[in-house]
């Protein structure tokens, strides 16, 4: 009979996604057939599943890789993609269901529990073990009614829970003991133990704190996990984890930190290259004068983030950068911003209307209700290299600069390049994961790439699994599964 185990956290960003990925790889190395599962995720960093028939959170795609299987919509049946401070798109089984505000979503959740449980049962039917990731924290008891992400799911599916705490941010003793204090007896009964994550220094220094948590809660402990320094080699899901590199030399690539940035793992392979320094430009910061390449990334709200870009004065900075001979790459929503106009007559991404683009590409975009969601293999026109990627966008872009295509998909032109060759737009996400394309693209800037990106990610997952095996009681953890 298939067993399951759930990792919940004392708060957001305590490392649940990484822990699940590492546990998945560790269990696979023990000969188990494993699947990841997250009932509800909130992220604008999505992945198109293997058959192109839906999208899930990027973390679950990485966890699928850790399991050695292809990503599937059942691994993340509910995905929330924030479009404003109060509203989000609701993706169910990989497809857009509706867009609603938080208050309305709370009323929708009871109807979504069955979709969650159905996906969970389908996963269970094809493996030995399902490792589940919670969302946020079960201590948010004000959200417990109709919960489908944490204890609501754990109780409905009878899945034991291991609680993870982040000691790096401080207060982990209070996090653990406080979580137990606010849970009701039914939810407490689901907790099988705890672990401590992100410890810097000598873990023995926390022996007294660890013992105090065990004594106060009565929960068994599964260990203290030291800081995993290679975590930056794995695709991040949370925009809060976006970071540049510490290099002060090399090709200077600057990515605009848009307010609704999406699918930003496009940057990961670039930031890992020797000879490249990556800067994530934050609100209020000016574009550095030594910038070689500006990347305008994807966004969940193109017109809103175009206004945000202008509010920072980045449009003026970009125009000056181009006048100095600099290059600009727009990906997805960034591609749309580079054009002359973005028209949203149906109010797909917000209030209906039209926005003047940056005008650096002679193209215009019209938003439409139909969403393009597909995995593709494309040929980069300037270099002739082949790359695999995915499209996940709304809107159709047309105009004269599309005659100078960035790539072709089959015989169909994709993207646009300006006459100068220095302004490029494309809808293709994941393009830099293709080693041959990335090598050709960076070569024109004088950077020689020799990195095998897929091997780096896989080797890091192996190292993560070994890190967990060395520092946690994995035998005891897996025995908790039922």
Secondary structure, 3 states (H helix, E strand, C coil): CCEEEEEEECCCCCCHHHHHHHHHHHHHHCCCCEEEECCEEECCCEEECCCCCCEEEHHHHHHHHHHCCCCCHHHHCEEEEECCCCEEEEEECCEEEEEEEHHHHHHHHHHHHHHHHHHHHHHHCCCCEEEEECCCCCCCHHHCCCCCCCHHHHHHHCCEEEEEEEHHHCCHHHHHHHHHHHCCHHHHCCEEEEEEEEECCCHHHHHHHHHHHHHHHCCCEEEEEECCHHHHHCCCCCHHHCCCCCCCCCEEEEEECCCCEECHHHHHHHHCCCCEEEEEECCCCCCCCCCCEEEECEECCHHHHHHHHHHCCHHHHHHHHHHCCCEEEEECHHHHHHCCEEEECCCCCCCCEEEECCCCCCCEEEEEEEEEEEEEEEEECCCCCEEEEEEEEEEEEECHHHHCCCEEECCEEECEECCCCCEEEECCECHHHCHHHHHHHHHCCCCCCCCCHHHHHHHHHHHHHHHHHHHECHHHHHHHCC
